[in-house]
Amino acid sequence: MAKGVWIVAEQRDGTMRKISFELASTARKLADQLGEEVCAILLGSGIEGIAGELSKYGVDKVYVADNAALEPYTTDAHATAIAKVVKENDPSILLLGASIQGKDLSSRLVGKLATGMATDCTDVKIVDGKFVAIRPMYAGKCYGEVVISSTPQMASLRPNVFPIVENPKAGTVVKFDPGLDPAQLKTKVLEVQKDTSGKVDLTEANFIVSGGRGMKGPEGYQILEGLADVIGATVGASRAAVDAGWRPLSDQVGQTGKVVSPNLYIACGISGAIQHLAGMSSSKYIVAINKDPGAPIFTKADYGVVDDLFKVVPELTEACKKLLAE
Amino acid sequence: MNIVACVKQVPDTEAQIKVKPDGSGIDESGIKWVMNPYDEYGLEEALRLKEKFGGEVTVVSLGPARVMETIRTALAMGADKGIHICDPAFDGADAYTTATALAAAIAGIPHDIIFCGQRAIDDDSGQVGSVLAELLGIPQLTIVTKVDVDGMSIKVIRPIEGAQLLIEGTLPCVVTAQKGLNEPRYASLPGIMKAKKKPLDTKDAAALGVTVDVKAKVARFIPPPARAAGKIIGGDDPTTKAAELARLLREEAKVI
């Protein structure tokens, strides 16, 4: 019978990604309720040394495949290796990150393992001994409670939503052969073009300062960048601003852009179209700065400022700078 | 080049989504149905590749009778033929079941590239393209913003967190489209007239030889947690308001 809560850890360039600790902490919680073990799968090249980091968050056993064919990430190689170790060990629950890599990988695994998955979950729990996953649908306009009748019961977890909890275990490392046949690997990463700005991606950001049509043009974003620099935020944009060509596509927040869950979302000059509200409604705190008191964004905002953003934002930047210096 | 574009009909992004009182689904009354925006990017790319290399574009869609309109739209945009997978047995189908049906329909026709949207904006599951690729035993290139085909080789750009990847793959393959790939065309009036004469097959589960086995089920739909309007910060001028906002973020919300 299937047993154990498993996670697929994610590393990049030999550094464990934060989502891996979120997965480990969540898996530990579920496993404790079921009285089962937490195992992690870690893939890459030259990564065995970081396996131990997972034990700090409650992982009992880390299955490591250290192989040149696993770096950089390709769907073919990673999905093949994971499917192999999963089939050999038959876990009951398998958690992955709903990161860009996790989305690509987890959905291929759904095919390989012929199982069901709840994607981009904001909560997972055990109810009467059964695994239940809660996920936003329609970009958060409604939620679904998903139950899975096949094993492993897969879920991908939205980054930045699940708490990281320290729970040190005397973890062990188990090496495994990923069983890769080079002839089977049909895709290859030719080039990695790194963004050197050092900004955290919107989907993983703790703080987001976002601008909409009210920014009036691309130049307006300079004041948002100023605020973002002070509080350590990533700058986002509404669809209107992206469609106008003021900001790159990768900055779009909303139903046809990125769905975000920061601790703080500051919406500047954003009226709050339903598509936009859907994409940011799971933010912990929402601030709206808009001169139109009737803007729908104010119905969702924890704090609202009705005024000209070009006057308020620079003042807010100064006020935050002072507070943070204290 | 033979290209397949999988399209899904979804509620318009403007639609308010109301959950039925018993939580069994969403209330579909008054909803305007459209082609999933991400599928439109995939279809547009399929049409562009056909214009460049020749061949045929087949559009495949699973869903109830109303889905016919979306297939007609795709035909009016320039696709050559349509396959409509229609069977009440597929109601509530999960990604695996949907992909099984699509794979059965596509396995029987020539295909060099299969386009899907990177996700549908209704169930947001984002799995179908990959499961389809696995069932057909071909590679996947997901969430891509650029496609370049040369002979039997394909190169794509996939943005990831903090980087962009240039990935090479072989045909046949599944490509899932992300916003930024292209600007989808509108159906022209002559296109709409021509679409009426284009072939459109309807197939049910039995015709496809598919057994429906839903593995992930939405047991209950729930409305999102209510988010009430908070405080409007008063004050005489932007400086006072900004200072008060900063103070609240620091002392009350404790986020900065």
Boltz contact constraints between the chains, C-beta under 6 A:
constraints:
  - contact:
      token1: [A, 75]
      token2: [B, 140]
      max_distance: 6.0
  - contact:
      token1: [A, 100]
      token2: [B, 160]
      max_distance: 6.0
  - contact:
      token1: [A, 100]
      token2: [B, 161]
      max_distance: 6.0
  - contact:
      token1: [A, 103]
      token2: [B, 126]
      max_distance: 6.0
  - contact:
      token1: [A, 104]
      token2: [B, 142]
      max_distance: 6.0
  - contact:
      token1: [A, 107]
      token2: [B, 127]
      max_distance: 6.0
  - contact:
      token1: [A, 107]
      token2: [B, 130]
      max_distance: 6.0
  - contact:
      token1: [A, 108]
      token2: [B, 130]
      max_distance: 6.0
  - contact:
      token1: [A, 108]
      token2: [B, 134]
      max_distance: 6.0
  - contact:
      token1: [A, 110]
      token2: [B, 127]
      max_distance: 6.0
  - contact:
      token1: [A, 110]
      token2: [B, 131]
      max_distance: 6.0
  - contact:
      token1: [A, 111]
      token2: [B, 131]
      max_distance: 6.0
  - contact:
      token1: [A, 111]
      token2: [B, 134]
      max_distance: 6.0
  - contact:
      token1: [A, 111]
      token2: [B, 135]
      max_distance: 6.0
  - contact:
      token1: [A, 112]
      token2: [B, 134]
      max_distance: 6.0
  - contact:
      token1: [A, 115]
      token2: [B, 215]
      max_distance: 6.0
  - contact:
      token1: [A, 116]
      token2: [B, 94]
      max_distance: 6.0
  - contact:
      token1: [A, 116]
      token2: [B, 215]
      max_distance: 6.0
  - contact:
      token1: [A, 116]
      token2: [B, 216]
      max_distance: 6.0
  - contact:
      token1: [A, 117]
      token2: [B, 216]
      max_distance: 6.0
  - contact:
      token1: [A, 119]
      token2: [B, 125]
      max_distance: 6.0
  - contact:
      token1: [A, 119]
      token2: [B, 126]
      max_distance: 6.0
  - contact:
      token1: [A, 137]
      token2: [B, 123]
      max_distance: 6.0
  - contact:
      token1: [A, 137]
      token2: [B, 124]
      max_distance: 6.0
  - contact:
      token1: [A, 138]
      token2: [B, 17]
      max_distance: 6.0
  - contact:
      token1: [A, 138]
      token2: [B, 122]
      max_distance: 6.0
  - contact:
      token1: [A, 140]
      token2: [B, 224]
      max_distance: 6.0
  - contact:
      token1: [A, 141]
      token2: [B, 17]
      max_distance: 6.0
  - contact:
      token1: [A, 142]
      token2: [B, 17]
      max_distance: 6.0
  - contact:
      token1: [A, 142]
      token2: [B, 19]
      max_distance: 6.0
  - contact:
      token1: [A, 142]
      token2: [B, 221]
      max_distance: 6.0
  - contact:
      token1: [A, 142]
      token2: [B, 223]
      max_distance: 6.0
  - contact:
      token1: [A, 143]
      token2: [B, 222]
      max_distance: 6.0
  - contact:
      token1: [A, 143]
      token2: [B, 224]
      max_distance: 6.0
  - contact:
      token1: [A, 144]
      token2: [B, 218]
      max_distance: 6.0
  - contact:
      token1: [A, 144]
      token2: [B, 221]
      max_distance: 6.0
  - contact:
      token1: [A, 145]
      token2: [B, 219]
      max_distance: 6.0
  - contact:
      token1: [A, 145]
      token2: [B, 220]
      max_distance: 6.0
  - contact:
      token1: [A, 146]
      token2: [B, 216]
      max_distance: 6.0
  - contact:
      token1: [A, 146]
      token2: [B, 218]
      max_distance: 6.0
  - contact:
      token1: [A, 147]
      token2: [B, 217]
      max_distance: 6.0
  - contact:
      token1: [A, 147]
      token2: [B, 219]
      max_distance: 6.0
  - contact:
      token1: [A, 148]
      token2: [B, 216]
      max_distance: 6.0
  - contact:
      token1: [A, 149]
      token2: [B, 215]
      max_distance: 6.0
  - contact:
      token1: [A, 150]
      token2: [B, 215]
      max_distance: 6.0
  - contact:
      token1: [A, 186]
      token2: [B, 139]
      max_distance: 6.0
  - contact:
      token1: [A, 186]
      token2: [B, 169]
      max_distance: 6.0
  - contact:
      token1: [A, 186]
      token2: [B, 170]
      max_distance: 6.0
  - contact:
      token1: [A, 187]
      token2: [B, 139]
      max_distance: 6.0
  - contact:
      token1: [A, 187]
      token2: [B, 167]
      max_distance: 6.0
  - contact:
      token1: [A, 187]
      token2: [B, 169]
      max_distance: 6.0
  - contact:
      token1: [A, 188]
      token2: [B, 168]
      max_distance: 6.0
  - contact:
      token1: [A, 189]
      token2: [B, 165]
      max_distance: 6.0
  - contact:
      token1: [A, 189]
      token2: [B, 167]
      max_distance: 6.0
  - contact:
      token1: [A, 190]
      token2: [B, 166]
      max_distance: 6.0
  - contact:
      token1: [A, 190]
      token2: [B, 168]
      max_distance: 6.0
  - contact:
      token1: [A, 191]
      token2: [B, 166]
      max_distance: 6.0
  - contact:
      token1: [A, 192]
      token2: [B, 163]
      max_distance: 6.0
  - contact:
      token1: [A, 192]
      token2: [B, 165]
      max_distance: 6.0
  - contact:
      token1: [A, 193]
      token2: [B, 164]
      max_distance: 6.0
  - contact:
      token1: [A, 194]
      token2: [B, 163]
      max_distance: 6.0
  - contact:
      token1: [A, 195]
      token2: [B, 162]
      max_distance: 6.0
  - contact:
      token1: [A, 195]
      token2: [B, 163]
      max_distance: 6.0
  - contact:
      token1: [A, 201]
      token2: [B, 161]
      max_distance: 6.0
  - contact:
      token1: [A, 201]
      token2: [B, 162]
      max_distance: 6.0
  - contact:
      token1: [A, 231]
      token2: [B, 256]
      max_distance: 6.0
  - contact:
      token1: [A, 249]
      token2: [B, 179]
      max_distance: 6.0
  - contact:
      token1: [A, 249]
      token2: [B, 180]
      max_distance: 6.0
  - contact:
      token1: [A, 250]
      token2: [B, 159]
      max_distance: 6.0
  - contact:
      token1: [A, 255]
      token2: [B, 13]
      max_distance: 6.0
  - contact:
      token1: [A, 255]
      token2: [B, 121]
      max_distance: 6.0
  - contact:
      token1: [A, 256]
      token2: [B, 37]
      max_distance: 6.0
  - contact:
      token1: [A, 263]
      token2: [B, 255]
      max_distance: 6.0
  - contact:
      token1: [A, 264]
      token2: [B, 255]
      max_distance: 6.0
  - contact:
      token1: [A, 275]
      token2: [B, 13]
      max_distance: 6.0
  - contact:
      token1: [A, 285]
      token2: [B, 253]
      max_distance: 6.0
  - contact:
      token1: [A, 285]
      token2: [B, 255]
      max_distance: 6.0
  - contact:
      token1: [A, 298]
      token2: [B, 229]
      max_distance: 6.0
  - contact:
      token1: [A, 299]
      token2: [B, 229]
      max_distance: 6.0
  - contact:
      token1: [A, 300]
      token2: [B, 227]
      max_distance: 6.0
  - contact:
      token1: [A, 301]
      token2: [B, 230]
      max_distance: 6.0
  - contact:
      token1: [A, 302]
      token2: [B, 230]
      max_distance: 6.0
  - contact:
      token1: [A, 303]
      token2: [B, 230]
      max_distance: 6.0
  - contact:
      token1: [A, 303]
      token2: [B, 231]
      max_distance: 6.0
  - contact:
      token1: [A, 303]
      token2: [B, 245]
      max_distance: 6.0
  - contact:
      token1: [A, 303]
      token2: [B, 248]
      max_distance: 6.0
  - contact:
      token1: [A, 304]
      token2: [B, 232]
      max_distance: 6.0
  - contact:
      token1: [A, 305]
      token2: [B, 233]
      max_distance: 6.0
  - contact:
      token1: [A, 305]
      token2: [B, 241]
      max_distance: 6.0
  - contact:
      token1: [A, 305]
      token2: [B, 245]
      max_distance: 6.0
  - contact:
      token1: [A, 307]
      token2: [B, 238]
      max_distance: 6.0
  - contact:
      token1: [A, 307]
      token2: [B, 241]
      max_distance: 6.0
  - contact:
      token1: [A, 311]
      token2: [B, 238]
      max_distance: 6.0
  - contact:
      token1: [A, 312]
      token2: [B, 238]
      max_distance: 6.0
  - contact:
      token1: [A, 312]
      token2: [B, 242]
      max_distance: 6.0
  - contact:
      token1: [A, 315]
      token2: [B, 238]
      max_distance: 6.0
  - contact:
      token1: [A, 315]
      token2: [B, 239]
      max_distance: 6.0
  - contact:
      token1: [A, 315]
      token2: [B, 242]
      max_distance: 6.0
  - contact:
      token1: [A, 316]
      token2: [B, 242]
      max_distance: 6.0
  - contact:
      token1: [A, 316]
      token2: [B, 245]
      max_distance: 6.0
  - contact:
      token1: [A, 316]
      token2: [B, 246]
      max_distance: 6.0
  - contact:
      token1: [A, 319]
      token2: [B, 242]
      max_distance: 6.0
  - contact:
      token1: [A, 319]
      token2: [B, 243]
      max_distance: 6.0
  - contact:
      token1: [A, 319]
      token2: [B, 246]
      max_distance: 6.0
  - contact:
      token1: [A, 320]
      token2: [B, 246]
      max_distance: 6.0
  - contact:
      token1: [A, 320]
      token2: [B, 256]
      max_distance: 6.0
  - contact:
      token1: [A, 323]
      token2: [B, 246]
      max_distance: 6.0
  - contact:
      token1: [A, 323]
      token2: [B, 250]
      max_distance: 6.0
